[in-house]
């Protein structure tokens, strides 16, 4: 399958937009370098600026201090802050992440300023498209102008959604804003995000010429997600109903689950039926860098391993324990931490260790958490402590969803830097996510049987033999293939008929929330889910209490209800928006 990559085209475009495009503040009007509006307001010119707006999705080269500060998968802000993972590595490396992990960050933490700048640069590019599109000269139809506007408004809504879920009250700057410095952050922008996604849904085609472009069904799913974040459950249900019954990918595939869970994280199988909206990544392009190969995730490979660097983003013990199941294969929603899954904490790699072969486990654990003695894709059994930079600091586990296969590394890894890049797409929304969001909307509406049906679809896929990790035919030659023997005691089942209805709405929602934790672990969702559900203080303080008994890295953490659900407005932006001693930006509660 030929998969055009928008990021490749965008490199030259980003350069022509101008080296001054990434200012310290989103409030500073970016220059367009050597190109004037007159040069850009052709069909080709606006198309190039639109591609530049897509290029900003990866958060790289758009103002962030480091690529990982603004990584589009939100591994820091969504997964580490959400308890899926710890920072990993060692305490002194990237210390700005430590306070995010402990919910003690202040407005001067540079990570927040990097994310803010990168996202607003994406917004600036979409606004440039929207400002220029109506002025295009030459051979263009009204329908083509509408297409430009619909794609740009989808992207703008995505960028603002990122800001809204992170910072809550942010200034809405659009193509008609004359003085960005005068725009305050005192208005809720959810209605604006809704309007942009609605316009995109109404005007985008179902199938696009390039797979990386947003289509109408990606807009519908994102609009449903926008409603869900506002507790507009009826409206969310309406959108998800349409997405599930009619939705197709931008390359025309009917939405569905991939046959095997792990296929979602294999670059050889990207842009298939489960991909609703993905940020396209490519390896070994013409740049001689890993700029388009998920550079934001370059730190997140096992240390002292074939991947070289850097030992960050280690799954938490709490997450690993969550995959334990009951004897009948159901999750231990309320008691998963009552028993810690056997691991090699404190055991040298040279000392013999046998992983647990008896505890029933959800098979998704071994595609999500790298643990000693279990095949690490086709790289061999995970050797344990040797691959962990500081086990005593952050625990015994390694990330796994971001890892490329040894057999196809020449195609899908990129070694043009001191740490690898990969061609694995960043899945902003995938179909399993849609099913679980739909289940949540159905449960909130009282349709508990329908909610259970959607959850069971996700669990049924996880229960397929193809979703299990199997032992190697020859552990000394892992690329020789796998046996039919499961690597652990995998036991997962669907909820029995009528279970949600019998247990009631509260229990059904708890099961749905937990299913999201399992299915979407390490994908940057958890913190934002817990915050919007209003349970982050309870869940994350319990997490800190438990995890602190295992490692010292999270000791002293404290999630404050009514404060920690959102990150602080970057102090740098408040300072830059100050005129006459008064800033147009107000700090979030609790961070003044």
C-alpha positions in Angstrom: 0.0 0.0 0.0 1.4 3.4 -0.9 1.0 5.7 2.0 1.8 9.4 1.2 3.4 11.2 4.1 2.4 14.7 4.7 5.3 15.4 7.0 7.8 14.9 4.2 6.1 17.5 2.0 5.8 19.8 4.9 9.6 20.2 5.5 10.1 22.7 2.7 6.8 24.3 3.4 7.7 25.0 7.1 11.0 26.6 6.0 9.2 28.9 3.5 6.7 29.9 6.1 9.7 31.5 7.8 12.3 31.0 10.5 10.5 33.5 12.6 7.3 31.5 12.8 8.0 30.1 16.3 8.1 33.2 18.5 8.4 33.1 22.3 4.8 33.9 22.6 1.7 32.9 20.6 0.7 36.5 21.0 3.6 37.7 18.7 2.4 37.8 15.1 4.6 35.4 13.2 6.3 36.6 10.0 5.8 34.7 6.8 9.5 34.9 5.9 10.2 35.6 2.3 6.6 34.9 1.2 3.9 37.5 1.1 0.1 36.9 1.2 0.1 37.6 -2.5 2.5 34.7 -3.1 0.6 32.4 -0.8 -3.0 33.1 -1.8 -2.9 30.7 -4.7 -4.3 27.2 -4.5 -0.9 25.7 -4.3 0.3 28.3 -1.7 -2.7 27.6 0.6 -2.3 23.9 0.1 1.3 24.2 1.2 0.4 26.2 4.3 -2.2 23.6 5.1 0.4 20.8 4.9 2.5 22.9 7.2 -0.4 22.9 9.7 -0.5 19.1 9.5 3.3 19.1 10.0 2.9 20.9 13.4 0.9 17.9 14.7 4.1 16.1 15.8 5.1 19.0 18.1 8.6 19.0 16.6 10.3 22.1 15.3 7.5 24.4 16.3 8.9 26.2 19.3 9.3 23.6 22.0 12.6 23.5 23.8 12.9 19.7 23.1 10.8 17.4 21.0 9.6 15.5 24.0 8.3 18.6 25.8 5.5 18.8 23.1 5.3 15.1 22.1 1.9 14.6 20.5 1.2 11.3 22.4 1.3 13.3 25.7 3.4 10.6 27.3 4.4 13.1 30.0 1.1 15.0 30.6 -1.3 12.1 30.0 0.5 8.9 30.9 3.1 9.9 33.6 0.7 12.3 35.2 -2.0 9.7 35.0 -0.1 6.9 36.7 0.3 4.6 33.7 4.0 5.3 33.9 6.8 6.9 35.8 9.4 9.2 34.3 12.0 6.4 34.5 15.6 6.9 33.8 17.2 8.5 36.9 16.1 11.3 39.2 18.5 14.0 37.9 17.6 13.5 34.2 14.9 15.8 32.8 14.0 17.1 36.3 11.1 19.1 34.9 9.2 15.9 34.6 9.6 15.0 38.2 7.3 17.8 39.5 4.7 16.9 36.8 4.8 13.4 38.1 4.3 14.7 41.7 1.6 17.3 40.9 3.9 20.0 42.3 4.8 21.9 39.1 4.6 25.7 39.0 4.0 28.1 36.1 7.7 28.4 35.5 8.2 24.8 34.5 9.5 25.1 31.0 7.7 21.9 29.8 4.4 23.7 29.9 5.7 26.7 27.9 7.1 24.4 25.3 3.8 22.6 24.9 1.9 25.9 24.8 4.1 27.4 22.1 4.1 24.3 19.9 0.3 23.9 19.9 -0.3 27.6 19.3 2.1 27.5 16.3 -0.2 24.8 14.9 -3.1 27.1 15.5 -1.3 29.9 13.8 -0.8 27.8 10.7 -4.5 26.8 10.6 -5.5 30.5 11.0 -3.3 31.4 8.1 -5.1 28.9 5.9 -8.5 30.2 7.0 -7.4 33.8 6.4 -6.0 33.1 2.9 -8.5 30.6 1.6 -11.3 33.1 0.7 -8.7 35.2 -1.2 -7.3 32.5 -3.4 -6.9 33.7 -7.0 -6.8 31.6 -10.1 -8.5 28.3 -11.0 -10.3 27.1 -7.9 -13.9 26.2 -7.1 -16.0 27.1 -4.0 -16.0 23.5 -3.1 -12.2 23.4 -3.0 -12.1 26.5 -0.8 -14.5 24.8 1.5 -12.3 21.8 1.7 -9.4 23.9 2.7 -11.5 25.6 5.4 -12.9 22.3 6.7 -9.4 20.6 7.1 -8.0 23.7 8.7 -10.9 23.9 11.2 -10.5 20.3 12.1 -6.8 20.8 12.8 -7.5 24.0 14.7 -10.1 22.2 16.8 -7.6 19.4 17.5 -5.0 21.9 18.7 -7.4 23.8 20.9 -8.7 20.5 22.3 -5.1 19.8 23.4 -4.9 23.2 25.1 -8.3 22.9 26.7 -7.8 19.5 28.3 -4.4 20.6 29.6 -4.9 24.3 30.7 -8.7 24.7 30.7 -9.0 28.5 30.2 -7.0 29.5 27.2 -7.4 32.4 24.7 -9.2 31.8 21.5 -7.2 33.4 18.7 -8.6 32.9 15.2 -8.2 34.2 11.7 -10.1 37.3 12.4 -8.2 38.3 15.5 -6.5 41.7 15.0 -4.6 42.0 18.2 -3.8 38.6 19.8 -2.2 40.3 22.8 -5.6 41.7 23.7 -7.3 38.3 23.9 -8.1 37.2 27.4 -8.5 33.7 28.6 -11.7 34.4 30.5 -14.1 32.6 28.2 -14.9 28.9 27.8 -13.7 27.7 24.4 -15.7 24.5 24.2 -18.4 26.1 21.9 -15.6 27.2 19.5 -14.1 23.7 19.4 -17.6 22.2 18.8 -18.2 24.6 16.0 -15.0 23.8 14.2 -15.5 20.0 14.5 -19.1 20.4 13.4 -18.0 22.4 10.3 -15.4 19.7 9.5 -18.0 17.0 9.9 -20.4 18.7 7.7 -17.9 19.6 4.9 -15.1 17.1 4.9 -15.3 14.1 2.5 -15.5 10.6 3.8 -12.4 9.5 1.8 -9.3 11.6 1.3 -6.7 11.5 -1.4 -4.0 11.0 1.2 -4.4 8.8 4.3 -2.9 11.3 6.7 -5.6 13.8 6.1 -8.6 14.1 8.4 -12.0 13.0 7.0 -15.6 13.6 8.1 -15.7 10.6 10.4 -12.6 11.6 12.3 -14.3 14.9 12.8 -17.5 13.1 14.0 -15.5 11.0 16.5 -13.6 14.1 17.8 -16.9 16.0 18.1 -18.3 13.1 20.1 -15.2 13.2 22.3 -15.7 17.0 22.7 -19.2 16.4 23.9 -18.1 13.7 26.3 -15.6 15.9 27.9 -18.4 18.3 28.7 -20.7 15.6 30.0 -23.1 16.1 27.1 -23.8 12.4 26.9 -26.8 12.5 24.7 -25.0 14.5 22.0 -21.9 12.3 22.3 -24.1 9.2 21.9 -25.6 10.6 18.7 -22.2 11.2 17.2 -20.7 7.8 18.3 -23.8 6.0 16.9 -23.1 7.5 13.5 -19.3 6.8 13.7 -19.9 3.2 14.6 -22.6 2.5 12.0 -21.3 4.5 9.1 -17.7 5.5 9.7 -14.8 4.8 7.4 -11.1 5.7 7.5 -9.7 8.4 5.3 -8.5 5.7 2.9 -12.0 4.1 2.8 -11.9 1.2 5.2 -14.9 0.5 7.3 -14.1 1.2 11.0 -13.4 -1.9 13.0 -10.9 -3.4 15.4 -7.7 -4.9 14.2 -7.7 -8.7 14.4 -4.9 -8.6 17.1 -4.4 -5.9 19.7 -0.7 -5.4 19.0 -1.2 -4.6 15.4 -2.1 -1.1 16.3 1.5 -0.5 17.3 3.2 -2.1 14.3 4.3 0.4 11.6 3.8 -2.3 9.0 0.1 -2.3 9.7 -0.7 1.4 10.3 -3.6 3.3 8.7 -5.8 0.3 8.8 -9.4 -0.1 10.0 -8.8 0.9 13.6 -7.1 4.2 12.8 -9.7 7.0 13.2 -7.2 9.9 13.3 -3.4 9.4 13.4 -0.4 11.6 13.3 1.7 10.2 10.5 5.3 9.2 11.2 8.0 8.1 8.7 11.5 6.7 9.1 14.6 7.4 7.1 13.2 10.3 5.1 15.3 12.8 3.1 16.2 15.0 6.1 18.9 12.8 7.6 17.2 13.3 11.0 14.5 11.6 13.0 12.3 14.8 12.9 9.4 13.0 11.3 10.0 9.7 13.1 8.3 10.5 16.4 11.3 12.4 17.8 9.1 13.3 20.8 9.4 9.7 22.0 13.1 9.2 21.4 13.9 8.9 25.1 11.5 6.1 25.7 13.5 3.0 24.9 15.1 0.5 27.2 18.5 1.7 28.5 21.7 -0.1 27.7 19.9 -2.2 25.1 19.9 -2.6 21.3 18.0 0.7 21.2 20.8 2.5 23.0 18.9 5.1 25.0 17.4 6.4 27.3 15.3 4.5 29.8 12.4 6.9 30.3 8.7 6.2 30.4 8.7 3.1 32.6 5.3 1.5 33.2 4.2 1.7 36.8 3.8 -1.3 39.1 0.2 -0.2 39.6 -0.3 -0.5 35.8 1.2 -4.0 35.6 -0.9 -5.1 38.6 -4.0 -3.9 36.8 -3.7 -6.6 34.2 -4.3 -9.4 36.7 -7.6 -11.1 36.3 -9.9 -13.3 38.3 -10.1 -17.0 37.7 -12.9 -16.4 35.2 -10.9 -13.8 33.3 -12.5 -10.6 34.5 -10.6 -7.6 35.7 -10.0 -7.0 39.4 -11.4 -3.5 39.3 -11.3 -2.9 43.1 -8.6 -5.2 44.3 -5.9 -5.4 41.6 -3.2 -4.0 44.0 -4.0 -6.4 46.7 -1.4 -8.7 45.1 1.7 -7.5 43.3 2.5 -9.4 40.2 5.8 -11.2 40.5 8.7 -9.1 39.0 12.5 -8.9 39.2 12.7 -5.8 41.4 16.1 -5.9 43.2 17.3 -8.9 41.2 20.4 -8.6 38.9 20.1 -9.9 35.4 22.8 -12.4 36.1 20.6 -14.0 38.8 18.1 -16.6 37.7 14.5 -15.4 37.5 11.3 -17.1 36.3 8.3 -14.9 35.6 4.9 -15.8 37.1 3.3 -18.6 35.0 0.2 -19.1 37.2 -1.5 -15.8 37.9 -4.3 -15.2 35.4 -3.4 -12.2 33.2 -5.0 -10.1 30.6 -2.8 -10.7 27.5 -2.6 -7.0 26.8 -0.1 -6.7 29.6 2.7 -8.2 27.5 2.1 -5.9 24.5 2.1 -2.9 26.9 4.6 -3.6 29.7 8.1 -5.0 29.1 8.8 -7.4 31.9 11.7 -9.8 32.5 11.5 -13.3 31.0 8.8 -12.4 28.5 9.5 -11.9 24.8 10.1 -8.3 24.0 8.7 -8.5 20.4 11.5 -10.3 18.5 14.4 -8.8 20.4 14.7 -11.7 22.9 13.3 -12.2 26.4 13.5 -9.0 28.4 16.7 -9.4 30.5 15.4 -7.3 33.4 17.7 -4.9 35.3 20.3 -4.7 32.6 17.8 -2.7 30.4 16.7 -0.5 33.3 18.7 2.7 34.0 17.9 2.8 37.7 15.6 0.0 38.9 15.7 1.1 42.5 14.4 4.6 41.4 11.7 3.8 39.0 10.9 0.1 39.0 11.5 -3.0 36.8 9.4 -2.4 33.7 10.0 -1.1 30.2 7.6 0.5 27.7 6.5 -1.6 24.8 3.8 -0.1 22.5 6.4 2.3 21.0 8.9 -0.5 20.1 9.7 -1.5 16.5 10.3 -5.0 15.5 13.9 -6.2 14.9 12.8 -8.0 11.7 11.6 -4.8 10.0 13.9 -2.3 11.7 15.5 -1.3 8.4 12.1 0.0 7.2 10.5 1.3 10.4 13.2 2.5 12.7 15.3 5.6 12.2 18.9 5.6 13.5 19.9 9.1 12.4 20.2 10.4 16.0 21.6 9.4 19.4 18.3 7.6 20.1 15.9 5.9 17.7 13.0 7.3 15.8 10.1 5.1 14.6 7.5 5.0 11.8 4.8 4.0 14.3 2.0 6.5 14.0 0.6 8.4 17.0 -3.0 7.3 17.4 -4.9 10.3 18.5 -8.2 8.4 18.3 -8.5 4.7 17.4 -11.7 2.6 17.1 -11.3 0.8 20.4 -11.3 4.3 22.0 -14.5 5.2 20.1 -16.2 2.0 21.4 -15.2 2.7 25.0 -16.3 6.4 24.7 -19.6 5.2 23.2 -19.9 2.7 26.1 -19.5 5.5 28.5 -22.2 7.6 26.8 -24.5 4.7 26.7 -24.0 3.9 30.4 -24.7 7.5 31.3 -27.9 7.4 29.3 -28.9 4.2 31.2 -28.4 1.8 28.2 -26.3 -0.6 30.2 -26.7 -3.6 27.9 -25.5 -1.5 25.0 -22.5 -0.2 27.0 -21.6 -3.8 27.9 -21.8 -4.8 24.3 -19.2 -2.2 23.3 -16.9 -3.1 26.2 -17.2 -6.8 25.3 -16.2 -6.1 21.7 -12.9 -4.7 23.0 -12.4 -7.6 25.4 -13.2 -10.2 22.7 -10.4 -8.9 20.5 -8.0 -9.1 23.4 -9.1 -12.7 24.1 -8.2 -13.8 20.6 -5.2 -16.2 20.5 -3.6 -13.8 18.0 -3.5 -11.2 20.8 -1.3 -13.3 23.0 2.5 -13.2 23.3 4.0 -16.6 22.7 7.4 -18.1 23.6 10.2 -18.3 21.2 11.0 -21.4 19.2 14.6 -20.7 20.2 15.2 -18.1 22.9 18.8 -17.7 21.7 17.5 -16.9 18.2 14.3 -14.8 18.7 13.9 -13.9 15.1 13.5 -17.6 14.3 9.8 -17.3 15.3 7.3 -18.1 18.0 5.8 -21.3 19.3 2.1 -21.8 20.0 2.7 -21.7 23.7 1.5 -18.6 25.5 4.3 -16.8 27.4 2.1 -16.4 30.5 -1.2 -17.7 32.0 -3.5 -15.5 29.8 -7.1 -15.5 30.9 -9.5 -12.9 29.7 -13.3 -13.2 29.1 -16.2 -11.0 28.2 -18.6 -9.8 30.9 -21.5 -12.3 31.1 -24.9 -11.3 29.7 -26.8 -8.8 31.8 -23.8 -8.1 34.1 -23.8 -4.3 33.8 -27.6 -4.2 34.1 -27.6 -6.3 37.2 -24.8 -4.4 38.9 -26.1 -0.9 38.0 -24.9 2.3 36.4 -22.1 3.1 38.9 -20.5 -0.4 38.7 -20.9 -0.3 34.9 -19.1 3.0 34.6 -16.4 1.8 36.9 -15.9 -1.2 34.6 -15.8 1.1 31.5 -13.2 3.4 33.2 -11.0 0.4 34.1 -11.3 -1.0 30.5 -10.0 2.3 29.2 -7.1 2.0 31.6 -6.2 -1.5 30.2 -6.9 -0.9 26.5 -5.4 2.6 26.2 -2.5 2.3 28.7 0.6 4.2 27.8 -1.2 6.1 25.0 -1.5 9.4 26.8 -5.2 9.3 27.9 -5.3 8.4 31.6 -4.7 11.8 33.3 -7.3 13.5 31.2 -9.8 10.7 31.7 -9.4 10.8 35.4 -9.7 14.6 35.5 -12.8 14.8 33.5 -14.5 12.0 35.5 -13.8 14.0 38.7 -12.1 11.1 40.4 -8.4 12.0 39.8 -7.8 13.0 43.4 -8.9 9.7 44.8 -7.4 7.5 42.1 -4.1 9.3 41.8 -3.5 9.8 45.6 -4.2 6.1 46.0 -1.7 5.4 43.2 0.9 7.6 44.9 0.4 5.8 48.2 0.8 2.4 46.7 3.6 3.2 44.2 5.6 5.0 46.9 5.9 1.7 48.7 7.7 0.3 45.6 9.9 3.1 44.5 10.9 6.5 45.8 10.3 8.5 42.6 6.7 9.4 43.4 7.1 9.8 47.2 5.7 13.1 48.3 3.3 13.5 45.4 -0.1 15.0 46.2 -3.0 15.6 43.8 -5.1 18.5 45.0 -8.7 18.4 43.9 -9.8 21.5 42.2 -6.3 22.5 41.3 -4.3 19.6 39.8 -6.9 18.6 37.2 -5.3 21.3 35.0 -1.7 22.5 34.5 -0.6 26.1 35.2 -0.7 28.7 32.5 3.0 29.2 31.6 4.5 32.1 33.4 6.4 33.1 30.3 3.1 33.6 28.4 1.6 35.6 31.3 4.7 37.9 31.3 4.7 38.3 27.5 1.0 39.2 27.5 1.4 42.0 30.1 0.9 45.5 28.9 0.9 48.5 31.3 1.4 46.1 34.2 -1.7 44.1 33.4 -1.7 40.7 31.8 -4.5 39.5 29.5 -3.9 36.0 30.8 -5.1 34.9 34.2 -3.4 32.1 36.1 -5.4 28.9 36.8 -6.7 28.5 40.4 -4.1 27.2 42.9 -1.1 28.4 40.9 -1.1 32.1 41.6 
